Amino acid sequence: MKRLLLPIALLLIAADTQPASQPAAYDTPLAACQAYCEKSIEANADGVLALGIVTDPKFKEACAIVEKDSASRARLEQAIAAKFPGGDAEVIPGGRTMDKIMHSILARLPKAKIEVAPDNKTATVTYPPDENAPGDAPPAEPFYCIRDATGWKIDLIRADDADASTLAMLPLLKSSIEQNDQFTAEIKQGKYATLAEIKTHFNSLEAATTAP
């Protein structure tokens, strides 16, 4: 889900400082999904990771990097919006900012269909599609949840679309995090006087990232 939501063509969201070593516990799959969206909106990668579970150790680093990349992207969008209100939607292709996407999902979650397995250990949370989304928007993907001894958590392997291709992309994703964080710092420092300058630099980074 996260990788597909990122519009920077990587194929792919901190107020709460709870470390990943102390997982949060939620009594219902829906509550876990809502918290996941909220932490993503906050650009709180550690908070998101604390809400999740990685069932295959080989993907633990990959999921952490995907979430950190998502958070760095969200911080970049927030920096753009702080300097030029509404400018983030103009810079991001299709206006599909992380904030907009996650707020949309969060608003639709109360109407989600929740299917819990008979053993009460896994669940699927399917929220309705966004009626206002453009025709080329990615389809809504359900959340997959897993219950452990502490409560319900998000299946991060499925949320992050973690697979062999993700492992191969880790160097690229790590570079993306560095670029996003540097870009964010430059915006806050006033390096770009106009939104057009920010958009030009953003597009140049995207072109460099996707170049063969």
HELIX and SHEET records of a PDB file:
HELIX    1   1 LYS A    2  LEU A    5  1                                   4    
HELIX    2   2 PRO A   29  ILE A   41  1                                  13    
HELIX    3   3 ALA A   45  LEU A   51  1                                   7    
HELIX    4   4 PRO A   57  PHE A   59  5                                   3    
HELIX    5   5 LYS A   60  LYS A   83  1                                  24    
HELIX    6   6 GLY A   87  VAL A   91  1                                   5    
HELIX    7   7 PRO A   93  GLY A   95  5                                   3    
HELIX    8   8 MET A   98  ARG A  108  1                                  11    
HELIX    9   9 LEU A  109  LYS A  111  5                                   3    
HELIX   10  10 LEU A  156  ALA A  159  1                                   4    
HELIX   11  11 ALA A  164  LYS A  188  1                                  25    
HELIX   12  12 LEU A  195  THR A  210  1                                  16    
SHEET    1   A 5 GLY A  52  ILE A  53  0                                        
SHEET    2   A 5 GLY A 151  ASP A 155  1                                        
SHEET    3   A 5 PHE A 143  ASP A 148 -1                                        
SHEET    4   A 5 THR A 122  THR A 126 -1                                        
SHEET    5   A 5 LYS A 113  VAL A 116 -1                                        
END                                                                             
